Each structure stands twice: as C-alpha cells, then as structure tokens.
Amino acid sequence: MFISKRQNKILDMLKKLDQVSVEDLVAEFNVTPQTIRNDLNELDKAKKLVRVHGGARLLNSRGNVEYEARRQIAASQKVLIGKAAAEMIPDNASLFINIGTTTEAFSDALVDHKGLMVITNNINVASRLRLYLENEVIITGGVVRSSDGGIVGEAAVDFIENFKVDYAIIGSSAIDSDGSLLDFDFREVKVAQAIIKNARHVILVADSTKLKRSAPVRIGHISQIDTFVTDIIDDNEFREICEESEVKVIEVEAT
C-alpha cells in the first residue's frame, strides 16, 4: 500500500500520542473530516493502526505499560510533593486536577479533606476521589486517552471553561531552563492552558527529573504559576527565573 505524506505524519503522531482523534487531525492538517476518516480507514486496512470511535490508536500500544513505569520514577518524591501540595488546599475549596502521575499522588493526599469540589480530566483521579464521600467529583467530557486515562480534546476544554475555581493542580512532562512548561500531546496542552486560565491560584507539581527532560509542545511559562512544589531545584538559572517571576517554591527534599 502507498502511504501518503499526511498518513505518515499521522503515524508519527500516533507514536508520540498513542491515540488521535479525527477532530484534532482535522485541525492539525486543515483538511475535511472525511479526508481524515479515509486516511484512517486506509491505514487500518494496511494494519498500521486500529480505528476506534472518533479516531485511531496504535496497533500495538505500550502506553499503559509506559504509564505504569512512569509511576515508579521518583515515586517517593511524588508522594511527598503530593502531600505538600495537599496541605495548601483548605476544606470547602474548588479545584482542577489534570493528567499526570504526580497529580495522582496529590489526589491520594486529599483523604482527610472535606467539602471539596474537584473538576478533573483524569479518570484515575476521579476513581480515587469518588470514594471520599465528603467531596464532589466532576469529570470532563472528551476523548479518553487509552495510555493513561486522560481526557483530552475540545470537549474537555469547553467543559473547563464553564468554571472558575480556587486552585488548579497541574503537572508538566518537562520544564526547560528558560521556564517553559512542556508536554508531548497538544490536545493535553490545550486542556492544561484552559485550567491555568480558569483558576485563581495555580500549583505546579513536578519532581526534579522533569528539569532534565524535553518535550515539543509548550503549555506556558513558569511565570503563570503561583506555587511550584518539587523535591529540589538544582538548576540555578531556573531558580532565578522562579524568583524573578515571584513564584513561591516549595522543595520537599531541599538540602
């Protein structure tokens, strides 16, 4: 089968994102939904991907395995970061929680909180917090990403725009020395940007390994964050940017 340049790009996107939607591919390539559906159907017939409702996923996805592996990276630091961030949240507050293993650690630390309204695009967070009967959990609509249970896409963004909450707890796949907050999935980035926009106080939770990574899609800048909770910052350039941007930094394992 001949694979067009656009179809090759779709396959390259799938290698990074694990799953893509027709909606987002239409926006990415500026073509009609029917054109994208034809591309996906042809690639499915060629056994290059698997068609799912509203999009496609990798033929042999290792996303869930990779996500479980990411849970183990700096696991003890994530627990401490989650607890420190949870201590900042008073009872009866409203908050966003987005996708990520550190935001999940934060949700685990809310066990003693009462009267919270939690809006999340993270199925794992919703599943955890639904057991705490003192709190209300609201989950966004959108495309469920099979790799990690994250809900992404324009429907999730539109849903978040209906709220203005007290706190947002967000993660980031990578943090550049110039203060850029980065991720791999542009659909997830759109949701994170909406979360930042619609919260009165934004808390970034990320362990120090994120300062040693890179990712291609820009969420925003550290100056948009009110509080950064991490284990330790050993990048002096980044620390200076935090100070200049008046970001409160909490280091749970500072030496």
N, C-alpha and C positions, 0 to 999 in steps of 0.2 A: 504493500500500500504506500502511495505517495503521501507524505506528511508535509503540509504547508508550513511556512514560517510562523504563522499565527498559532497553528496547532502545536508546533514545537515549543513556542513560548508558553502555551497553556500547560504543557507537560513540565516545563521548567518551574512554573509557578506551583504546580502540584507537589513537586519535590520539596518545596520550601513550606507549603501551607497545609499539605495533607488532604485538604478538601477545598474546592472552589464552588462558587455559585454562579448561575447564569447571569444574575443581576450584576455581580461585581465584574465579571468578564466583559459584559456589555460596556460598562463604564471604562474598563481598562483599555479596550481595543476600539471603542467608538464605532461599533457595528450593531446590527439588529439582534434581538434575542433569537430569532430564527437562525441566523448565521451561526451564532454560538451553539445552539442546540444541534445543528448539523455537524459542526466540528466535534462536539462531544459524542454524538452518536457514531460518527466515523471512527473516532479513537477508541470507543467502546468495542466496536466490531473488530478492530485490529488488536484488541486485548491490551491496549496501552493504559486504560483507566477503567473505572467502573462507574456507570451512570447511576446517580441517585436522584431522588426528587429535588428538583430545583438546581441541580449542579452535577458534580462528579467528585470522586475521591480516587486516591492512588489504588492501583491494582493490588499491591502487597504493602499495606500500610503498617509501618512500625511505630506510628505516632504514639499509641498508648504505652508501648514499651519504653519509648524515649521519655515520655512524660513521667512515668514511674521512676525512671533513672534520675530525672531532674529533681525529684522529691528528695533524693538521697544526697544531692550536692549541698554542702553546708547545712545539713539538716538541723544540727543543734543550734547553729546561729539563727536559722529561720524561726525556731521556737522562741528564742529569746527576743528576737525582733518583733515577732507577733505579740508577745506578752507586753513588751514596752509600748507598742502602738495601742494595744487594747486599753492600757492604763490611762490613755489620753481621752478615751471616749466616756462621757458621763451616761448615766441611765437616761432613758427617755429621749435619746438623740436620734436623728435620722442620718443615714449614711449609705454611700455607694461602696461596693466592694467589687473589684474587677477580677480578671483572669490571672492566675499565677499560683505557684506553689507557696510563695511567701504570704500572699493574701489569704490563702487557705489556712496557713499557720496562724494568722491573725484571727480568722473566724473561730478557730479552735479555742482561742484565748478569751472569747466572749461568753464563756459558760456561766459566769456569775452576773452578767448584765441583765437588766430588766427594762421593759418598755421601749426597746429599740424598734425602729422601722428600717429594715435593711433592703435596699434595692440592689440586685446583683445580676450580672450576665455570666455567672459561673455556677453551673449545675452542682458542682461539688460543694461549693459554699452553701447553696440553698438546701442541699440534702443534709448537711451538718446542722445548720441553724434551725431547720424546721422542727428539730427535736426539743428546742428550747421554747417551751410554750409561753414564756413571758414576753416573747418578741414576735414581731410580724415580719414575714419574709415575702418579698415581691420579686418575681423573676421576669426578666425582659423577654420579649419575643425575638425571633430572628433564626438564623441558621445555626444549628448545633454542630460545633466542630468535633469530629469523632476522636481526634487525637488527645483532647484534654477536657472535653465537656464545656468549653467556652461557647457563648452565644454571640455571634457577630453579624454584621450586615446592617443595612439601612434601617430595618425594622427595630433593631436594638437601639440604634442612635435616636430614632424618632421617639421611642418609648422613654428614654432617659431625659429627653428634652422637656418632658412633662413635669419634672421635679426640680426643686431647689433644696438641697439637703445641707445639713450642718457639716458633715465630714465626708471626704472621699478617701478611700484607701486604695492605692493603685500600686502595681508592680511595673517593672521595666525589664526587658530581656537584656539590655546593655545600656551602659552610661558612658558617654565619651568624656574625655578630659576637658573639653570645652563647655561641658554642662548639658550637652544634648542627651535627651532621653530617647532610646531607640527600641525598635521591635522588628519582628520578621513579617508580620501579617498586616497589610494595610487596612484590612477590614477591622481587625482588633484595634488598630491605632485610631480609627475614626470613633470607635466607642470610647476609648480612653480619653480622647480630646473632648468629647461631649461630657464625660464625667467630670473632668477638670473644670470645664466651663460652668457647670451647674452645681458646684459645691462651694461653701463658704470657707472651708479650711481643707486643704489638700495635703494628705500624708503619703509620702512615697516610702514604701518598704522594700528594701533590696539589700542583699548581702554583698560583701566586698568583691566577690568573684565577678559581679556584673560590671565592675570598673575595669575588668581585664578582658571584656568581650566586645564584639562589634556586631551591629545589625544594620540593615539597609534602610529601614523606614523610620522617619522622625515623628515621635509623639509630640515633643515640645522641648522645653528647656527647664533646667532646674530652678530658674527664677520664677517659674509658675507654681512652684511647690512652696508650701508654708513650713512643713516639717519633714525632714528626711531621717528615717530610722534605719540604721545599719549596724553592722558589727564593728567595723573600723574603717577609717579612710586613711589610706597610705599614699594617696596621690595629692601632693601639696598644691598643685595647680588647681585641681578640682575643689579642694578645701577652700582655697582663696575665693573661687567663684561663688561658693556657697555663702561665704562671709559677705562678699560684696553684694550678693543678691538678698541678703538678710534672711536666709533660710536657716531655721533652727535645726541643728544637727544633734541627734541622739545616737551615741555609739554605745552599744550594749556590752561590747568587749574591748573598749578602749584601754590602751596600756600607757 
